[in-house]
């Protein structure tokens, strides 16, 4: 596995992976499919992007992670292929992401995770993110209440 900076040419594969995760449901707050140009703007080269890295095996992107400004704070998003979850991809992505954030002088990273996303909650806990708040009444567009947990990782 290679972890490297994402480039605009990665956007189609990143969008495919994200859209697959959205279609499966349950592990992302995203509810609508994203086109490659939106993924590029929102996560790779848009004005709010701080870092974006991909994990690839051969020529296939199996995961990606981005940190960008949201409500004045750096927020993280992690997307790993369901075929390789809990096999080290997320940890490898975060090792690179945390170094890039430190290089940019970022002191802490925030994560907002659906309260029903058990694998996501476990992942961020393993990395050392700690709870700083919750929205128990957060609902999806369908009206289904899933809640959200807010966490923070302190880099320095």
C-alpha positions as CSV (number, residue, x, y, z in Angstrom):
1,X,0.0,0.0,0.0
2,X,1.2,3.5,-0.9
3,X,-0.2,6.6,0.8
4,X,0.4,9.8,-1.1
5,X,-1.1,13.2,-1.7
6,X,-4.3,13.2,-3.8
7,X,-4.2,14.9,-7.1
8,X,-7.1,16.1,-9.3
9,X,-6.8,13.0,-11.5
10,X,-7.7,10.9,-8.5
11,X,-11.2,12.5,-8.2
12,X,-13.1,9.9,-10.3
13,X,-11.8,7.0,-8.3
14,X,-12.3,8.9,-5.0
15,X,-15.9,9.7,-6.1
16,X,-16.5,6.1,-7.0
17,X,-15.3,4.9,-3.6
18,X,-17.3,7.5,-1.7
19,X,-20.5,6.8,-3.8
20,X,-20.1,3.1,-3.1
21,X,-20.0,3.8,0.7
22,X,-23.0,6.2,0.4
23,X,-25.0,3.5,-1.5
24,X,-24.2,0.9,1.2
25,X,-25.3,3.4,3.9
26,X,-24.7,3.6,7.7
27,X,-21.1,4.8,7.8
28,X,-21.1,8.3,6.3
29,X,-23.2,11.4,6.9
30,X,-23.2,11.9,3.1
31,X,-26.5,11.0,1.7
32,X,-26.2,12.2,-1.9
33,X,-23.8,10.8,-4.5
34,X,-20.9,13.2,-5.5
35,X,-19.5,13.8,-8.9
36,X,-15.8,13.8,-9.5
37,X,-15.6,17.6,-9.9
38,X,-17.3,18.1,-6.6
39,X,-14.9,15.6,-4.9
40,X,-12.0,17.5,-6.4
41,X,-13.3,20.9,-5.3
42,X,-14.5,19.8,-1.8
43,X,-11.5,17.6,-0.9
44,X,-8.5,17.9,-3.2
45,X,-8.0,21.5,-4.5
46,X,-10.8,23.7,-3.2
47,X,-10.2,26.8,-1.1
48,X,-11.2,25.0,2.2
49,X,-8.9,22.0,1.7
50,X,-6.0,21.6,4.0
51,X,-4.8,18.1,3.2
52,X,-6.0,15.1,1.2
53,X,-4.2,11.8,0.9
54,X,-5.1,8.5,-0.9
55,X,-4.1,4.9,-0.1
56,X,-3.6,2.8,-3.2
57,X,-2.7,-0.8,-4.0
58,X,-1.4,-1.1,-7.5
59,X,-3.4,1.5,-9.4
60,X,-6.5,1.1,-7.2
61,X,-7.5,3.7,-4.6
62,X,-8.7,1.8,-1.5
63,X,-9.1,4.7,0.8
64,X,-8.8,8.4,1.2
65,X,-8.7,11.0,3.9
66,X,-9.1,14.8,3.8
67,X,-8.9,17.6,6.3
68,X,-10.6,20.9,5.4
69,X,-12.1,24.0,7.1
70,X,-15.6,23.6,8.3
71,X,-17.2,26.3,10.6
72,X,-13.7,27.7,11.3
73,X,-12.1,24.4,12.4
74,X,-10.1,21.7,10.6
75,X,-12.4,18.7,10.1
76,X,-11.5,15.3,8.9
77,X,-13.3,12.8,6.7
78,X,-12.1,9.2,6.1
79,X,-13.4,6.8,3.4
80,X,-12.1,3.3,3.2
81,X,-13.3,0.5,0.9
82,X,-15.6,-1.8,2.8
83,X,-13.4,-4.7,1.4
84,X,-10.4,-3.5,3.4
85,X,-11.7,-1.9,6.5
86,X,-9.9,-2.6,9.8
87,X,-6.8,-3.8,7.9
88,X,-4.5,-0.8,8.5
89,X,-5.6,1.5,5.7
90,X,-7.2,4.1,8.0
91,X,-4.1,4.1,10.3
92,X,-1.8,4.6,7.3
93,X,-3.9,7.4,6.0
94,X,-4.0,9.2,9.4
95,X,-0.2,8.8,9.9
96,X,0.3,10.9,6.7
97,X,-2.6,13.3,7.5
98,X,-1.4,14.1,11.0
99,X,2.2,14.8,9.7
100,X,0.8,17.1,7.0
101,X,-1.4,18.9,9.5
102,X,1.5,19.4,11.9
103,X,3.6,20.8,9.1
104,X,0.7,23.3,8.5
105,X,0.7,24.4,12.2
106,X,-2.7,22.8,12.9
107,X,-3.0,22.1,16.6
108,X,-6.1,19.9,16.5
109,X,-8.4,18.0,14.1
110,X,-12.2,17.6,14.6
111,X,-14.4,14.7,13.5
112,X,-18.1,14.4,13.4
113,X,-19.3,10.8,13.3
114,X,-22.8,9.4,13.0
115,X,-23.6,7.9,16.4
116,X,-24.8,4.7,14.7
117,X,-21.5,4.3,12.7
118,X,-19.9,1.7,15.1
119,X,-16.8,1.1,12.9
120,X,-16.2,4.9,12.4
121,X,-16.5,5.5,16.2
122,X,-14.1,2.7,16.9
123,X,-11.6,3.9,14.2
124,X,-11.5,7.5,15.6
125,X,-11.2,6.2,19.2
126,X,-8.3,4.0,18.2
127,X,-6.5,7.0,16.7
128,X,-7.0,8.9,20.0
129,X,-9.9,11.2,19.2
130,X,-11.8,12.1,22.3
131,X,-15.5,13.1,22.7
132,X,-16.2,16.8,22.9
133,X,-19.9,16.9,22.2
134,X,-23.0,15.1,20.8
135,X,-26.1,15.8,18.8
136,X,-28.4,13.0,19.8
137,X,-31.3,14.3,17.7
138,X,-29.4,14.6,14.4
139,X,-31.6,13.1,11.6
140,X,-31.0,12.1,8.0
141,X,-33.1,13.5,5.2
142,X,-35.4,10.5,5.6
143,X,-36.2,11.6,9.1
144,X,-34.3,8.7,10.7
145,X,-32.6,9.9,13.8
146,X,-29.0,8.6,14.0
147,X,-27.3,11.2,16.2
148,X,-23.8,12.5,15.8
149,X,-20.7,12.4,18.0
150,X,-18.1,15.3,17.9
151,X,-14.5,14.3,18.6
152,X,-11.2,16.1,18.6
153,X,-7.6,14.9,18.2
154,X,-4.9,17.2,19.7
155,X,-1.7,17.3,17.5
156,X,0.3,19.4,19.9
